[in-house]
Amino acid sequence: MKATKRLLALLLAVTMVLAMAACGGEPAAADTPTTGSSTTPAATAAPVTENAVYRTLYAAEVTTLNYLTTGNANEFGIAANLVDCLVEYDSYGNVEPALAVSWEQNEDATVWTFKIREGVMWVDKDGKEVAPVTAHDWVSSAHYACDANNDSGVFYTMSGVIAGADAYYNWTAYQLALTTATDGTDENGNPVKLITNEDGEQEVLEEVPEAALEDIGVKALDDYTLEFTLESSRPYFLSMVSYGPYMPVYEAFLEQCGDAFGTSNDTLLYCGAFILSTFEPQQQRIMTKNESYWDRDNVFLDAVQSTYNAEASSIAVTMYQSGEVDQADISSDLLSAMLEDPATKDLIHPTRSDTSYSYWYLFNFDPNFDAEYEPENWELAVNNENFRKSIVHAFNRMPALATNDRVDPESLKSNTITPAAFASASKDYAYYGDLAGYTDGDNFDQEKALAYKETAMEELTAAGATFPVKMLMCYNPTVANWANECQVVEQTIEGILGADYVDIIIQAGPETGFLSAVRRTGNYAFMKCNWGADYADPETWTEPFAEDSNYSFIFASEDETTQALYAEYLDLVAKAKSITNDMDARYEAFAEAEAFLLEHAFAIPFSISNRSYQMSDLNVFEGQYASFGVASFRYKDQHLYDTSMSMEQYQAAYAEWLAELAQ
């Protein structure tokens, strides 16, 4: 990867932190707890070279081991260690060969061809070799995932991507529906098949054209040559092949197991770094090193032993301190005290920064909330760009971020919709075009906020709006700290703009079905939303702003100015998507579209995913790194150490990681 200003700035920031610690400098935020000082520095961890068994606790049991169907992170996180993908990623996010030794694409990136590594074996839970891994194993997994009878929760990663995938899925879904359909007639008296929909009402089952397995665009050209044919050009397809349906499966074994596939460690075969040698639900599961693994020299853990305990979150810290486990998450209510306790302060460090999700505060252009919150008045306000900009510049994000991470809130802040360090061509995407100004800047500007307020009040008053404008802001009560964050957001924005201008009304949404009840129906005015990356390209971050998306509902606005701006944004996105053979030009075009969205205040970038704090005998910077797929769940390349990192050691390791990344 190439060096970027952002990475160099982060490296400088880490250096400054270490320098301040050395000279007794004060922390930047007044409410940030110190990590304490010690006359004896934290011990440097040493790798365990014999019987390297990484021991953890878990409280949530898996419901399946079937990696071709599960979309649950707890479940495919296990599969990531048991079955390899075509490619993998090093600790800096660089793609490397795995089960594919090489690959190529045609000129328009619609056909991708992989050469499969020879000599890789499927083994059973006892390590006994069963069969070689061949190109046919990817054909089998695609056929399985595209069959509606198998109800794959991750078929979406192939839908609209692999040629013929949707046609076959729809055909098998139709055949499945026919088994429960009844005879009837339509409004014209014609004979039809009727099914009962989710609302309990009968509706006509529309016929679907027949499709064949052979039409799915995944082919074995020979035993070790695999070809994917795509519905359309996808220059980033390589980053999509680290999901379940793109992992191999041995067809003869799959057919032998039938519906039992993935229900136990006996009904799986393994070609990854580990074998699930023990699987005892609600007791323990043990992954042991696969001695037949093609890259076993880079597997440094002999085993990963996970023990079930429903109280894992409350007892893990004590068990770590007594040497019974090698990892424990630190709850937010204990963190400050443990960072001040000499017995624990040198054992705590953050988890790795996670750019797989991005969070923004969004304005809703299609308000569907109760009359008491004045949806008509909100429509006038939200369609006024100066009003939106007044909110953008009055939003000081740091106090809000501190509700989630009091130790280092700056590490969470994101100034763009696409997180910095997410994707790179000749440089970090976040530094293309006008995005660079946002990446290195900050929206918070009290003077600008008040200037936009003055203009907005004049324009909105003339348009018939009344003040204060009510802003319904909802949150999910089951998400930790979100209620506190909302209170801080209300205080900071109203504190700058005044209660005569805006009245932010905080409302808890339902504990279940929050998205359906609030965001997807437009039952809010202003709210934090998120999106997760599906592949390594800025195109993935445009999807929440697409036509008919249930984020923001910009397309539903009836305001001519808003619609003209939105049409211009869509044109910019379409132009960027059409560039498939020049990644610099593609990124430049997507950056222009994203900067346009920010310039016209359609979203307020907020953060990447929250980090947690932990005691762990792994080095987080050794692990494979990618903001998509299963890389971050893999134990390959990681050593077990005899103690946990301290905060200072983490920062030093982070500085070293950034320096390597910038080479």
VOGU-3710 file (C-alpha; in Angstrom, 3 decimals, decimal comma):
1> mkatkrllal> 0,000/0,000/0,000  1,026/3,544/-0,648  1,626/6,145/2,028  -1,112/8,687/2,649  -1,281/11,934/4,549  -3,833/10,340/6,869  -1,522/7,496/7,806  1,391/9,835/8,355  -0,804/12,081/10,467  -1,890/9,097/12,553
11> llavtmvlam> 1,700/8,030/12,977  2,615/11,538/14,115  -0,297/11,515/16,538  0,855/8,242/18,058  4,387/9,568/18,361  3,079/12,643/20,171  1,063/10,462/22,556  4,137/8,443/23,422  6,208/11,595/23,855  3,595/13,085/26,198
21> aacggepaaa> 3,576/9,903/28,259  7,361/10,069/28,560  7,394/13,668/29,779  4,290/13,496/31,947  2,087/15,500/29,554  -1,594/16,056/30,294  -4,234/14,106/28,316  -6,036/16,072/25,636  -9,534/15,654/27,041  -10,351/16,753/30,560
31> dtpttgsstt> -12,591/13,747/31,200  -10,182/11,177/29,797  -8,902/8,838/32,521  -5,151/8,469/32,739  -3,493/5,122/32,320  -1,419/5,764/35,397  2,343/5,764/35,770  4,670/3,106/37,022  8,291/2,999/38,075  8,471/-0,415/36,430
41> paataapvte> 7,458/-0,542/32,769  4,998/-3,190/31,613  6,694/-6,472/30,800  7,317/-7,131/27,141  5,312/-10,124/25,959  7,186/-13,175/24,695  5,688/-15,701/22,265  4,650/-19,094/23,592  6,430/-21,711/21,504  5,163/-24,937/23,106
51> navyrtlyaa> 1,541/-25,943/23,637  0,295/-22,622/22,287  -3,388/-23,011/23,170  -5,441/-19,827/23,051  -8,257/-20,118/25,632  -11,435/-18,035/25,515  -14,958/-17,987/26,910  -18,152/-17,602/24,910  -21,771/-17,060/25,946  -23,650/-17,322/22,623
61> evttlnyltt> -23,881/-20,777/21,086  -23,936/-21,238/17,334  -27,021/-22,628/15,619  -25,214/-23,949/12,549  -21,744/-24,572/11,154  -23,028/-24,428/7,582  -20,899/-21,637/6,123  -22,838/-21,756/2,845  -25,973/-20,443/4,548  -25,119/-18,514/7,705
71> gnanefgiaa> -24,848/-14,743/7,835  -24,180/-14,741/11,575  -20,726/-13,389/12,446  -20,468/-15,713/15,427  -20,916/-18,642/13,049  -18,976/-17,704/9,945  -16,187/-16,536/12,265  -15,631/-20,205/13,074  -15,796/-21,281/9,430  -13,170/-18,661/8,557
81> nlvdclveyd> -10,622/-20,803/10,395  -11,815/-24,149/9,068  -12,219/-23,525/5,338  -9,933/-21,329/3,257  -10,984/-18,828/0,591  -9,541/-18,239/-2,861  -7,509/-15,326/-1,486  -6,536/-14,024/1,931  -5,126/-10,795/3,345  -1,965/-10,013/5,250
91> sygnvepala> -1,937/-7,892/8,395  -1,799/-4,701/6,304  -4,768/-5,514/4,072  -2,773/-6,655/1,046  -4,391/-9,465/-0,923  -2,411/-12,705/-1,108  -2,896/-16,086/-2,781  -4,635/-18,740/-0,727  -6,511/-21,589/-2,407  -5,995/-19,713/-5,659
101> vsweqnedat> -2,362/-19,235/-6,662  -3,142/-16,692/-9,391  -6,052/-14,942/-11,077  -6,869/-12,733/-14,018  -9,828/-10,782/-15,358  -11,002/-9,909/-18,842  -10,937/-6,330/-20,120  -14,313/-5,268/-18,724  -13,973/-7,250/-15,447  -16,958/-9,495/-16,190
111> vwtfkiregv> -15,021/-12,774/-16,347  -12,555/-13,784/-13,626  -10,353/-16,868/-13,863  -8,549/-18,458/-10,904  -5,828/-21,094/-10,909  -6,482/-23,381/-7,934  -3,608/-24,520/-5,707  -2,810/-28,171/-6,288  -2,127/-30,614/-3,468  -4,596/-29,132/-0,938
121> mwvdkdgkev> -6,633/-31,819/0,812  -10,006/-32,016/2,479  -9,679/-33,712/5,871  -12,197/-34,869/8,451  -12,339/-33,902/12,138  -9,639/-36,450/12,949  -7,287/-35,040/10,310  -7,762/-37,985/7,927  -7,423/-36,959/4,288  -10,623/-37,428/2,285
131> apvtahdwvs> -10,189/-35,829/-1,165  -8,262/-33,127/-2,998  -9,650/-29,592/-3,197  -10,453/-28,830/-6,845  -12,168/-26,146/-8,907  -15,335/-28,247/-8,876  -15,733/-27,495/-5,155  -16,570/-23,852/-5,881  -19,120/-24,896/-8,473  -20,746/-27,056/-5,786
141> sahyacdann> -20,918/-24,227/-3,262  -22,421/-21,829/-5,824  -25,051/-24,363/-6,880  -25,964/-24,965/-3,236  -26,242/-21,282/-2,298  -28,287/-20,437/-5,401  -30,894/-23,109/-4,645  -33,769/-21,549/-2,690  -34,448/-24,905/-1,054  -31,282/-24,416/0,990
151> dsgvfytmsg> -32,400/-21,009/2,296  -28,945/-19,439/2,261  -28,816/-16,265/4,314  -25,776/-15,130/2,323  -27,114/-15,744/-1,183  -27,253/-11,948/-1,424  -23,474/-11,929/-1,996  -24,124/-13,701/-5,309  -27,442/-12,072/-6,181  -26,995/-9,528/-8,959
161> viagadayyn> -23,315/-10,489/-9,123  -22,973/-13,985/-10,590  -24,582/-14,476/-13,984  -27,608/-16,758/-13,751  -27,654/-16,813/-9,930  -30,921/-14,902/-9,546  -32,631/-16,774/-12,371  -31,914/-20,146/-10,772  -32,754/-18,954/-7,260  -36,097/-17,532/-8,467
171> wtayqlaltt> -36,907/-20,729/-10,357  -36,219/-22,949/-7,329  -38,147/-20,559/-5,068  -41,089/-20,823/-7,460  -40,932/-24,603/-7,445  -40,793/-24,551/-3,656  -43,836/-22,278/-3,470  -45,794/-24,588/-5,755  -45,668/-27,313/-3,095  -48,007/-25,313/-0,854
181> atdgtdengn> -49,923/-23,362/-3,500  -53,623/-23,924/-4,092  -55,710/-23,695/-7,239  -57,753/-20,585/-7,794  -58,762/-17,965/-10,332  -57,657/-14,402/-10,916  -59,941/-11,381/-11,285  -60,599/-12,356/-14,894  -61,532/-15,924/-14,048  -58,311/-17,441/-15,340
191> pvklitnedg> -56,895/-20,432/-13,456  -53,917/-19,494/-11,242  -51,931/-20,780/-8,298  -52,503/-18,974/-5,002  -50,164/-18,640/-2,032  -50,588/-17,063/1,385  -48,359/-14,011/1,914  -46,787/-12,765/5,139  -49,924/-10,802/6,007  -52,043/-13,945/5,822
201> eqevleevpe> -53,674/-12,861/2,562  -53,905/-14,923/-0,589  -52,134/-13,685/-3,674  -51,336/-15,004/-7,125  -48,119/-16,969/-7,491  -46,485/-15,513/-10,564  -44,880/-18,006/-12,923  -41,091/-17,905/-13,193  -39,120/-18,965/-16,293  -37,286/-22,265/-15,914
211> aaledigvka> -33,558/-22,000/-15,222  -30,814/-24,591/-15,067  -27,856/-25,084/-12,728  -25,585/-25,028/-15,749  -26,587/-21,421/-16,428  -25,015/-20,202/-13,167  -21,784/-18,405/-14,029  -19,406/-20,543/-11,955  -17,539/-23,137/-14,013  -14,656/-25,558/-13,554
221> lddytleftl> -12,734/-25,336/-16,837  -10,613/-28,226/-15,583  -9,751/-29,634/-12,156  -7,652/-26,608/-11,228  -9,094/-23,753/-13,306  -12,139/-21,907/-11,971  -14,111/-19,284/-13,889  -16,692/-16,764/-12,633  -18,909/-14,954/-15,144  -20,573/-11,855/-13,700
231> essrpyflsm> -23,803/-10,050/-14,492  -21,904/-6,803/-14,997  -18,452/-5,314/-14,672  -17,040/-5,539/-11,141  -13,383/-4,497/-10,961  -13,480/-5,155/-7,204  -14,761/-8,752/-7,500  -11,615/-10,136/-5,876  -12,723/-8,588/-2,579  -16,088/-10,384/-2,783
241> vsygpympvy> -14,762/-13,938/-2,720  -14,242/-14,046/1,062  -17,858/-14,850/1,919  -19,533/-18,213/2,535  -20,938/-19,011/-0,935  -17,494/-18,354/-2,418  -15,865/-20,914/-0,110  -15,448/-24,451/-1,474  -17,403/-27,542/-0,493  -16,781/-31,162/-1,528
251> eafleqcgda> -19,916/-32,189/-3,403  -19,811/-35,915/-2,648  -19,619/-35,185/1,085  -22,312/-32,497/0,848  -24,681/-34,927/-0,833  -23,850/-37,625/1,697  -24,700/-35,310/4,614  -27,816/-33,803/3,053  -29,672/-31,574/5,518  -27,233/-32,607/8,266
261> fgtsndtlly> -24,346/-30,722/6,605  -22,806/-28,311/9,118  -24,773/-29,571/12,122  -21,696/-30,988/13,864  -17,962/-31,282/13,434  -18,550/-34,731/11,872  -20,634/-33,162/9,098  -17,924/-30,785/7,921  -14,724/-31,256/5,993  -11,740/-28,982/6,514
271> cgafilstfe> -9,150/-27,353/4,262  -8,284/-24,384/6,478  -5,672/-23,717/9,125  -7,670/-25,524/11,833  -9,911/-28,536/12,337  -12,911/-28,431/14,661  -11,746/-31,460/16,601  -14,200/-30,984/19,478  -17,712/-29,588/19,226  -19,844/-29,961/22,348
281> pqqqrimtkn> -22,621/-27,321/22,293  -22,914/-25,302/25,499  -19,747/-26,963/26,782  -16,742/-26,364/24,587  -15,364/-26,284/21,078  -11,715/-26,833/20,225  -10,030/-25,975/16,941  -6,697/-27,751/16,515  -3,997/-27,027/13,980  -4,522/-28,802/10,664
291> esywdrdnvf> -1,326/-30,761/10,105  -2,238/-31,267/6,440  -2,669/-27,538/5,877  -0,912/-26,168/2,789  0,566/-23,221/4,755  0,977/-24,822/8,191  4,301/-23,027/8,811  2,295/-19,821/9,271  -0,093/-21,316/11,824  1,482/-20,582/15,200
301> ldavqstyna> -1,366/-21,607/17,507  -1,634/-25,294/18,301  -5,269/-24,922/19,280  -8,053/-22,462/20,064  -10,111/-23,671/23,015  -13,461/-21,944/23,596  -15,435/-22,793/26,731  -19,122/-22,010/27,103  -20,260/-19,953/30,073  -23,483/-17,950/30,105
311> eassiavtmy> -21,795/-15,484/32,481  -18,695/-15,058/30,309  -18,949/-11,258/30,165  -18,875/-10,932/33,952  -16,296/-13,585/34,878  -13,784/-13,386/32,025  -11,733/-10,609/33,669  -11,311/-12,583/36,871  -10,448/-15,732/34,939  -7,863/-13,888/32,862
321> qsgevdqadi> -6,191/-12,575/36,009  -6,082/-16,087/37,456  -4,527/-17,457/34,268  -7,508/-19,595/33,239  -8,204/-17,817/29,927  -6,156/-15,713/27,510  -8,712/-13,051/26,608  -11,279/-10,896/28,400  -13,317/-7,927/27,243  -13,440/-4,978/29,638
331> ssdllsamle> -16,905/-3,521/30,168  -17,171/0,266/30,030  -18,234/0,495/33,680  -14,980/-1,214/34,781  -12,551/0,358/32,321  -11,613/3,555/34,163  -11,026/1,792/37,470  -8,971/-0,974/35,859  -6,800/1,550/34,023  -5,981/3,132/37,378
341> dpatkdlihp> -5,396/-0,164/39,192  -1,665/-1,108/39,236  -2,640/-4,774/39,041  -4,474/-4,418/35,732  -3,522/-1,134/34,039  -0,602/-2,658/32,118  -2,747/-5,489/30,735  -5,399/-3,439/28,911  -5,408/-2,238/25,321  -7,987/-1,490/22,622
351> trsdtsysyw> -9,177/-3,843/19,958  -8,139/-2,998/16,432  -9,877/-0,101/14,660  -12,731/-1,417/12,524  -13,565/0,308/9,227  -16,034/-2,344/8,077  -18,882/-0,091/9,208  -19,369/3,636/8,833  -21,858/5,725/10,805  -23,478/9,003/9,791
361> ylfnfdpnfd> -26,243/11,234/11,083  -28,852/11,496/8,366  -31,682/13,895/7,577  -34,971/12,226/6,604  -36,613/13,761/3,530  -39,806/11,714/3,790  -41,035/12,198/7,380  -43,607/9,648/8,483  -43,950/10,525/12,125  -46,832/11,752/14,285
371> aeyepenwel> -48,390/15,177/13,744  -47,208/16,374/17,159  -43,660/16,470/15,742  -44,793/18,670/12,828  -43,708/16,654/9,786  -44,835/19,358/7,324  -42,673/21,935/9,043  -39,755/19,502/9,046  -40,163/18,982/5,303  -39,725/22,707/4,739
381> avnnenfrks> -36,638/22,782/6,953  -34,873/19,668/5,680  -35,184/20,772/2,064  -33,420/24,025/2,893  -29,680/23,565/2,376  -28,741/26,407/4,706  -30,745/24,769/7,487  -28,943/21,470/6,949  -25,580/23,211/6,912  -26,359/24,999/10,162
391> ivhafnrmpa> -26,845/21,569/11,800  -23,702/20,165/10,171  -21,476/22,962/11,490  -23,080/23,023/14,949  -22,436/19,312/15,467  -19,335/18,913/17,624  -18,839/15,167/17,360  -16,123/14,710/19,963  -18,360/14,889/23,082  -20,774/12,459/21,420
401> latndrvdpe> -17,963/10,056/20,500  -16,697/10,229/24,081  -19,899/8,555/25,257  -18,645/5,431/23,458  -14,915/5,724/24,135  -13,747/8,082/26,876  -10,161/6,923/26,581  -9,599/7,720/22,906  -12,712/9,148/21,179  -10,565/10,619/18,387
411> slksntitpa> -9,859/7,079/17,150  -13,535/6,655/16,250  -14,052/9,874/14,314  -14,673/9,622/10,595  -14,858/12,718/8,400  -16,121/10,971/5,279  -18,825/8,469/4,405  -16,230/6,019/3,102  -13,802/5,546/6,011  -10,180/6,551/5,570
421> afasaskdya> -7,812/3,596/5,044  -10,692/1,521/3,649  -9,519/1,252/0,032  -6,512/2,398/-1,959  -5,377/2,687/-5,566  -2,299/4,915/-5,927  -3,341/6,530/-2,619  -6,005/6,250/0,042  -9,440/6,801/-1,494  -10,237/9,407/1,178
431> yygdlagytd> -7,563/11,674/-0,366  -8,946/11,773/-3,887  -10,364/15,047/-5,156  -12,276/17,266/-2,767  -12,591/14,457/-0,221  -9,081/15,281/1,013  -10,349/18,521/2,516  -12,986/16,649/4,494  -10,577/13,887/5,557  -8,124/16,367/7,078
441> gdnfdqekal> -10,781/18,797/8,297  -13,676/19,029/10,715  -17,220/20,213/10,077  -17,597/21,778/13,509  -17,506/25,568/13,142  -19,660/27,667/15,453  -19,301/30,833/13,399  -20,429/29,117/10,208  -23,292/27,412/12,026  -24,694/30,729/13,216
451> ayketameel> -24,273/32,348/9,803  -26,186/29,514/8,124  -28,824/29,757/10,864  -29,443/33,415/10,122  -29,865/32,793/6,394  -32,004/29,699/6,936  -34,361/31,539/9,293  -34,947/34,235/6,703  -35,583/31,745/3,910  -37,723/29,380/5,963
461> taagatfpvk> -39,812/32,165/7,461  -40,562/33,384/3,948  -41,524/29,808/3,019  -43,984/29,600/5,929  -41,956/27,552/8,391  -42,231/28,097/12,131  -39,567/27,988/14,839  -38,217/26,187/16,658  -38,078/23,389/14,112  -38,849/20,106/15,827
471> mlmcynptva> -36,250/17,405/15,095  -37,364/13,923/16,116  -34,227/11,911/16,908  -34,731/8,211/17,660  -32,425/5,573/19,089  -32,463/1,854/19,763  -32,625/1,322/23,554  -30,840/-2,034/23,269  -27,669/-0,416/21,868  -25,240/0,549/24,625
481> nwanecqvve> -24,625/4,277/25,112  -26,871/5,384/22,237  -29,308/7,159/24,572  -26,439/9,059/26,220  -25,017/9,926/22,821  -28,358/11,378/21,734  -28,495/13,582/24,818  -25,030/14,935/24,085  -25,918/15,571/20,431  -29,024/17,469/21,525
491> qtiegilgad> -27,060/19,573/23,997  -24,264/20,445/21,574  -26,478/21,386/18,623  -29,081/23,276/20,642  -26,309/24,902/22,669  -24,813/26,417/19,515  -27,951/27,206/17,528  -30,333/28,009/20,363  -33,637/26,510/21,442  -35,405/29,263/19,488
501> yvdiiiqagp> -34,187/27,633/16,257  -34,295/23,858/16,785  -35,937/21,570/19,311  -34,325/18,124/19,207  -36,747/15,591/20,624  -35,182/12,305/21,715  -37,364/9,220/21,498  -36,592/5,578/22,232  -37,628/3,195/19,492  -38,840/-0,366/20,085
511> etgflsavrr> -36,401/-2,911/21,504  -37,276/-5,348/18,720  -37,821/-4,475/15,088  -36,195/-1,061/15,468  -35,081/-0,724/11,853  -38,483/-1,709/10,474  -40,346/0,557/12,857  -38,112/3,612/12,569  -35,496/3,930/9,844  -37,100/1,907/7,081
521> tgnyafmkcn> -40,411/3,705/7,505  -38,997/7,211/7,889  -40,254/7,590/11,460  -37,545/10,099/12,373  -36,204/13,490/11,357  -32,533/13,175/12,265  -30,804/9,955/13,306  -27,570/7,997/13,335  -27,507/5,279/10,669  -24,818/2,912/9,459
531> wgadyadpet> -23,700/0,796/6,561  -21,302/-2,126/6,323  -18,890/-2,704/3,458  -19,538/-5,706/1,225  -16,428/-5,275/-0,910  -13,309/-3,121/-1,246  -14,585/-0,325/-3,439  -16,209/3,043/-2,690  -19,233/1,949/-4,707  -20,437/-0,027/-1,678
541> wtepfaedsn> -20,861/3,213/0,301  -23,163/4,743/-2,342  -25,848/2,110/-1,827  -27,592/3,793/1,155  -28,109/6,875/-1,037  -29,435/5,014/-4,070  -32,927/5,449/-5,453  -35,498/3,502/-3,421  -33,028/3,028/-0,547  -34,618/3,137/2,894
551> ysfifasede> -31,979/5,555/4,161  -32,800/9,300/4,128  -35,427/8,952/1,371  -33,890/11,824/-0,589  -35,542/10,443/-3,717  -38,973/10,952/-2,099  -38,515/14,701/-1,638  -40,941/16,828/-3,649  -38,708/19,886/-3,452  -37,375/20,885/-6,874
561> ttqalyaeyl> -34,018/22,102/-5,601  -33,438/18,917/-3,607  -34,411/16,758/-6,553  -32,084/18,655/-8,896  -29,180/18,157/-6,495  -30,021/14,500/-6,028  -30,197/13,946/-9,787  -26,752/15,494/-10,130  -25,417/13,188/-7,420  -26,877/10,115/-9,150
571> dlvakaksit> -25,255/11,173/-12,422  -21,893/11,467/-10,681  -22,294/7,983/-9,191  -23,300/6,507/-12,547  -20,237/8,079/-14,162  -17,986/6,588/-11,460  -19,521/3,114/-11,822  -18,881/3,155/-15,560  -15,099/3,451/-15,055  -13,810/-0,105/-14,725
581> ndmdaryeaf> -10,280/-0,183/-16,145  -8,608/2,756/-14,375  -8,869/2,593/-10,592  -7,409/6,059/-10,041  -9,991/7,570/-12,382  -12,722/5,465/-10,774  -11,789/6,597/-7,266  -11,516/10,214/-8,395  -15,051/10,014/-9,800  -16,528/8,380/-6,702
591> aeaeaflleh> -14,758/10,954/-4,514  -16,392/13,723/-6,565  -19,825/12,176/-5,944  -19,204/11,716/-2,206  -17,834/15,240/-1,786  -20,936/16,554/-3,574  -23,155/14,742/-1,063  -21,216/16,263/1,839  -20,995/19,743/0,308  -24,774/19,892/0,104
601> afaipfsisn> -25,169/18,539/3,644  -27,128/15,377/2,912  -25,207/13,484/5,607  -22,945/14,197/8,581  -20,074/11,682/8,841  -19,671/10,517/12,418  -17,585/7,440/13,178  -16,262/4,026/12,344  -17,321/1,046/14,474  -16,763/1,342/18,203
611> rsyqmsdlnv> -13,644/-0,259/19,602  -13,707/-2,211/22,805  -10,967/-2,683/25,385  -9,550/-6,014/26,372  -6,878/-8,087/27,965  -5,598/-10,513/25,350  -2,512/-12,620/24,814  -2,700/-12,109/21,046  -1,112/-9,212/19,187  -3,971/-7,551/17,292
621> fegqyasfgv> -1,589/-6,269/14,613  -0,476/-9,759/13,570  -3,950/-10,779/12,484  -5,181/-10,638/8,919  -6,757/-7,302/8,064  -9,651/-6,423/5,748  -12,827/-4,368/6,146  -14,981/-7,045/4,512  -15,284/-10,803/4,373  -13,881/-13,171/6,989
631> asfrykdqhl> -10,221/-12,082/7,245  -10,556/-10,430/10,662  -11,867/-13,661/12,220  -8,854/-15,769/11,301  -6,242/-16,965/13,803  -3,696/-17,844/11,151  -0,462/-15,756/11,408  -1,087/-14,959/15,085  1,152/-15,966/17,994  0,154/-16,614/21,572
641> ydtsmsmeqy> 2,071/-14,409/24,031  2,688/-14,907/27,717  0,981/-11,641/28,712  -1,229/-8,905/27,364  -0,166/-5,576/25,879  -0,421/-2,360/27,850  -1,886/0,801/26,360  1,621/2,157/25,740  2,755/-1,058/24,083  -0,356/-1,040/21,915
651> qaayaewlae> 0,388/2,520/20,777  3,973/1,574/19,988  2,823/-1,474/18,003  0,265/0,699/16,238  2,990/3,175/15,277  5,091/0,325/13,903  2,083/-1,024/11,966  1,390/2,404/10,456  5,029/2,838/9,490  4,992/-0,496/7,659
661> laq> 1,674/0,357/6,040  3,147/3,556/4,666  6,035/1,800/2,911
//
